[in-house]
Structure formats: structure tokens, C-alpha cells
Amino acid sequence: LGRRAGDEGALWASRAIDFWMLAMQGRGEALRETLDIGADDSAPSGSGAAFSAYFRMLAGDRETCASHFRRAARDDFGTLEPDHSWLWNLCACADVCSYLQDRERASVLYERMAPYRHLNVINVLYSYRGSAAVPLGSLALLMNRRDEGLALLEEGIAFNERIGARPSVVWGRTIYASALASGNAQERRRAAQCFDAIAREAGSLEMLGLLERFEVKLVS
């Protein structure tokens, strides 16, 4: 679609949807193969590196993910193109940063993203991510600002519920429940309840990849 329309951005957004579907269906090997086929011999940079790092994360390819994330992070993420995908790519980097537990770069990303916490993050061709507060909350957790992180996640989840973004709600709730699971006894009980609800919703949406990633048991 994007290639025929002469819009390279639309082409990549279309690919992003395809990649996301493979990841959420738990088809990590198929996603890795698709990414390998689409890759050229040159290492990506800027927004291309952010895009690649994110989907390599979802494919479980930690080594390539880390390599491309370092390229995206050059000049404090200043090489990300300031276009319609800029905030989408920053949020993707935030997810990768949390995945890699890169606390050093978390603060840089947090400062860049904080002014946009109230926004619904989209790319071209309807590639939605939902509330920017969710990845921002993940960064706050990584920076050991737990209360702030949980509050941001609650804010982002509520936003995504209001706009009816069910996959984004499940994603945010899973991060939130994972954070609660490391807390006190009361929080661990809440986490268990959250995971039961997440498993039902994710199962209905066929987001098996999310269940596998966070080791959530499917509730029939």
C-alpha cells in the first residue's frame, strides 16, 4: 500500500502493523525471519534503528535489539527524525530501554517524553500506541521512581480505556501488574487479580505473545 502510494512512511507503518500482529500472536520465529528478510546489509540509524530495535525486542532477539538501540540513542536520541513518527519512535525506545534495563539512558528518554504524557501516540496509517504515559511510567519504574511510575501507568491505562484501545489497555495493565508483583503482600494480591483479568482479555484478543512474554497463564 505505502509503496504503491509513493509514501515510504506509510509503507513502514503498514509493516509495523504486520510485525506487531506476528509478535502478539506469539509467532516470534516468523517475526525474526520477516525482519531478516527485510533487512539490508547496512546498519540502521536514527528512526530506522529505533523501529528495528523495538521489533527485535518483540521477536526476542536481544543482541540485535541492543545493538540497534545503541544506534538510536546516539546524541541522546537526537538522530531520531523530527517527523510524524518522532514520538512513536521515542515511545518504542522507551519500551526497549525498559526491556534492556538501561537505566543510564532512561533519564534522557524520560525528559524528552515527559511534555507529551497526555497524548495518544500514533504513526501514519493508523499505527496506534495509545497513551504516552504508559512507556513514560515504565521509564519511571526503571529509574526507581516507583510511586510516580505506577501513577503514570494508571493514568495511561485510564486514557486507553477511554478511547477504547483494548490492546494498549492490556499492554499497560501487564506492565502495571508486573510492577505490583514486586511489591508488598497487598500489592502482590492485586497483581494476581490483575493477571487473571489480563489473561482473559489477552486471550480474547489473541495476544498470546504478550502472555508468553510476561509468563501470564491463560484463563479459559
Secondary structure per residue as TSV (DSSP state, phi and psi in degrees):
chain	resnum	aa	ss	phi	psi
A	1	L	-	360.0	-52.4
A	2	G	H	-64.3	-40.2
A	3	R	H	-64.6	-43.3
A	4	R	H	-65.8	-32.4
A	5	A	H	-82.1	-7.4
A	6	G	T	75.7	21.2
A	7	D	-	-116.9	103.6
A	8	E	H	-65.5	-34.2
A	9	G	H	-63.0	-41.9
A	10	A	H	-65.2	-34.9
A	11	L	H	-61.4	-46.7
A	12	W	H	-69.9	-33.0
A	13	A	H	-66.8	-38.4
A	14	S	H	-63.0	-41.1
A	15	R	H	-64.3	-38.4
A	16	A	H	-59.1	-41.2
A	17	I	H	-63.8	-44.1
A	18	D	H	-61.9	-44.2
A	19	F	H	-63.6	-43.5
A	20	W	H	-61.0	-42.2
A	21	M	H	-62.5	-42.7
A	22	L	H	-61.0	-43.6
A	23	A	H	-64.8	-46.3
A	24	M	H	-71.6	-21.3
A	25	Q	T	-83.4	0.0
A	26	G	T	77.4	21.2
A	27	R	-	-101.0	61.6
A	28	G	H	-61.4	-41.3
A	29	E	H	-64.9	-41.4
A	30	A	H	-63.5	-37.7
A	31	L	H	-65.5	-44.0
A	32	R	H	-60.7	-43.0
A	33	E	H	-63.8	-41.0
A	34	T	H	-65.1	-41.3
A	35	L	H	-64.9	-40.1
A	36	D	H	-64.8	-39.6
A	37	I	H	-64.2	-40.0
A	38	G	H	-80.2	-11.0
A	39	A	-	-80.4	144.9
A	40	D	-	-102.6	-175.5
A	41	D	S	-75.1	-20.0
A	42	S	S	-87.9	145.3
A	43	A	-	-73.1	136.5
A	44	P	-	-69.9	159.8
A	45	S	-	-140.1	166.3
A	46	G	H	55.2	-132.7
A	47	S	H	-63.8	-33.7
A	48	G	H	-62.3	-37.8
A	49	A	H	-68.5	-39.2
A	50	A	H	-63.5	-45.6
A	51	F	H	-59.0	-48.0
A	52	S	H	-65.6	-44.5
A	53	A	H	-58.8	-40.9
A	54	Y	H	-62.7	-47.6
A	55	F	H	-78.5	-25.0
A	56	R	H	-66.4	-34.7
A	57	M	H	-60.5	-49.6
A	58	L	H	-63.9	-27.8
A	59	A	T	-83.1	-6.8
A	60	G	T	80.3	16.2
A	61	D	-	-94.0	79.7
A	62	R	H	-63.8	-40.7
A	63	E	H	-63.4	-49.9
A	64	T	H	-67.5	-37.7
A	65	C	H	-56.5	-49.4
A	66	A	H	-63.7	-41.0
A	67	S	H	-62.4	-45.6
A	68	H	H	-73.1	-31.8
A	69	F	H	-63.6	-41.6
A	70	R	H	-61.0	-35.9
A	71	R	H	-69.8	-39.7
A	72	A	H	-66.0	-28.1
A	73	A	T	-85.0	0.5
A	74	R	H	-59.6	143.8
A	75	D	H	54.5	40.8
A	76	D	H	54.7	45.9
A	77	F	H	66.1	20.1
A	78	G	T	-75.6	-10.6
A	79	T	T	-87.8	-4.6
A	80	L	S	-68.8	127.0
A	81	E	-	-62.5	132.3
A	82	P	-	-79.9	67.6
A	83	D	S	-122.4	-162.8
A	84	H	T	-65.1	-15.5
A	85	S	T	-101.3	3.1
A	86	W	H	-58.1	-50.8
A	87	L	H	-69.5	-36.4
A	88	W	H	-58.4	-45.0
A	89	N	H	-68.0	-37.3
A	90	L	H	-61.7	-42.9
A	91	C	H	-66.0	-37.9
A	92	A	H	-61.4	-43.0
A	93	C	H	-62.9	-35.5
A	94	A	H	-64.2	-42.2
A	95	D	H	-62.4	-42.7
A	96	V	H	-66.3	-41.5
A	97	C	H	-58.3	-42.4
A	98	S	H	-67.3	-41.2
A	99	Y	H	-60.6	-42.2
A	100	L	H	-84.5	-6.7
A	101	Q	T	57.4	43.4
A	102	D	-	-90.9	84.6
A	103	R	H	-67.9	-28.6
A	104	E	H	-62.9	-40.8
A	105	R	H	-90.2	-11.9
A	106	A	H	-60.6	-41.1
A	107	S	H	-66.5	-35.8
A	108	V	H	-64.8	-47.2
A	109	L	H	-62.4	-41.3
A	110	Y	H	-59.1	-46.8
A	111	E	H	-63.2	-36.7
A	112	R	H	-70.4	-34.8
A	113	M	H	-90.6	-25.0
A	114	A	G	-51.6	-39.9
A	115	P	G	-65.5	-11.3
A	116	Y	G	-112.9	18.5
A	117	R	T	-60.4	-23.6
A	118	H	T	-88.1	-1.1
A	119	L	S	-94.7	152.4
A	120	N	E	-89.0	118.3
A	121	V	E	-88.1	122.7
A	122	I	E	-132.0	161.2
A	123	N	-	-116.4	-176.5
A	124	V	G	-69.5	162.6
A	125	L	G	58.9	37.7
A	126	Y	G	62.7	35.7
A	127	S	-	-91.6	90.7
A	128	Y	E	-91.4	144.8
A	129	R	E	-113.8	-16.0
A	130	G	E	87.9	-158.0
A	131	S	E	-65.5	135.5
A	132	A	T	-68.7	-16.0
A	133	A	H	-68.1	-24.3
A	134	V	H	-68.6	-56.2
A	135	P	H	-63.7	-30.0
A	136	L	H	-64.6	-39.3
A	137	G	H	-64.2	-37.9
A	138	S	H	-62.0	-40.1
A	139	L	H	-64.7	-41.8
A	140	A	H	-61.4	-40.4
A	141	L	H	-61.6	-43.1
A	142	L	H	-62.6	-32.0
A	143	M	T	-85.8	10.8
A	144	N	T	64.8	28.2
A	145	R	-	-105.5	70.9
A	146	R	H	-64.3	-48.1
A	147	D	H	-59.9	-43.3
A	148	E	H	-64.6	-42.2
A	149	G	H	-61.4	-45.4
A	150	L	H	-64.0	-40.0
A	151	A	H	-64.1	-41.1
A	152	L	H	-65.0	-41.3
A	153	L	H	-63.2	-42.4
A	154	E	H	-60.5	-41.8
A	155	E	H	-62.4	-46.5
A	156	G	H	-67.0	-40.4
A	157	I	H	-63.5	-43.5
A	158	A	H	-61.9	-41.3
A	159	F	H	-59.6	-48.4
A	160	N	H	-66.2	-32.3
A	161	E	H	-65.6	-40.9
A	162	R	H	-63.1	-35.9
A	163	I	T	-92.5	0.9
A	164	G	T	73.6	27.0
A	165	A	-	-88.6	79.4
A	166	R	H	-60.2	-46.6
A	167	P	H	-60.7	-37.7
A	168	S	H	-68.5	-34.2
A	169	V	H	-63.1	-45.5
A	170	V	H	-64.1	-43.0
A	171	W	H	-59.4	-49.0
A	172	G	H	-64.4	-41.2
A	173	R	H	-64.5	-33.8
A	174	T	H	-67.9	-41.6
A	175	I	H	-63.8	-42.2
A	176	Y	H	-62.9	-46.8
A	177	A	H	-65.2	-36.6
A	178	S	H	-63.1	-36.9
A	179	A	H	-68.4	-42.4
A	180	L	H	-62.7	-33.5
A	181	A	T	-63.8	-17.5
A	182	S	T	-98.5	9.2
A	183	G	S	-96.9	-153.2
A	184	N	-	-76.9	-179.6
A	185	A	H	-60.4	-42.0
A	186	Q	H	-63.4	-42.2
A	187	E	H	-67.2	-35.6
A	188	R	H	-66.3	-35.9
A	189	R	H	-65.8	-41.8
A	190	R	H	-62.5	-39.5
A	191	A	H	-61.4	-42.4
A	192	A	H	-61.8	-41.5
A	193	Q	H	-64.7	-41.7
A	194	C	H	-61.6	-43.5
A	195	F	H	-65.3	-34.3
A	196	D	H	-62.0	-45.8
A	197	A	H	-66.9	-39.3
A	198	I	H	-62.0	-44.4
A	199	A	H	-61.4	-40.9
A	200	R	H	-64.8	-47.3
A	201	E	H	-68.0	-44.8
A	202	A	H	-64.3	-36.9
A	203	G	H	-63.5	-40.8
A	204	S	H	-67.7	-27.7
A	205	L	T	-92.5	1.2
A	206	E	T	59.0	38.8
A	207	M	-	-94.2	55.8
A	208	L	H	-63.2	-31.7
A	209	G	H	-62.9	-36.1
A	210	L	H	-67.2	-40.9
A	211	L	H	-61.8	-41.5
A	212	E	H	-66.8	-41.6
A	213	R	H	-63.3	-40.9
A	214	F	T	-99.0	8.2
A	215	E	T	55.4	45.4
A	216	V	-	-92.1	129.3
A	217	K	-	-81.6	134.6
A	218	L	-	-71.3	132.5
A	219	V	-	-104.8	122.7
A	220	S	-	-83.6	360.0
